[in-house]
């Protein structure tokens, strides 16, 4: 089945870009990012910035924007059977236009991948078109997908918080801004 990504959730002053691979079948049916009820993405965003799953989708997106978070997928289009990233046909992938996106969003300080498959697809399909652009640190985070069950959602939250908090304009602050460390965890960030 040919799948199309959604438009980016963005604001001109975004400082953080979170990338998935491609919307799941449930997300495509709902026309919403991370629509599967067991996906931890919106629960994590609820804990970090108040974009909780019980809010209307438009309100969650607005909270992302106000917090300096952009959200998108690596793939603009791709052929995939079902929702598993393992079933994406590599030869069918057309990546989103990251050269234009990053040019239009010069404040992006960190690109985060919602799971290793997103990072691998980005390196393989998008990085070649970014030659000559300023280097932006990247971090691979544990996938929020229900298929990634090796750690609890609480452990995912702790890891996402550690990496993302220094780059977000917090609405709901779990810790005081003065307590934040400016650098991301070295084990997560690559340049």
Secondary structure, DSSP 8 states (H G I E B T S, - for coil): -EEE----B--TT--EEEEESS--HHHHHHTSTT-STT-SHHHHHHHHHS--TTS-HHHHHHHHHHTTEEEEESEEEEEBSSS-GGGB-GGG-EE--HHHHHHH-TT--EEEEESHHHHHHIIIIIGGGGTTS---EEEEE---STT--SS-HHHHHHHHHHHHGGGS--SS-SS-GGG--SS--TTTEE-
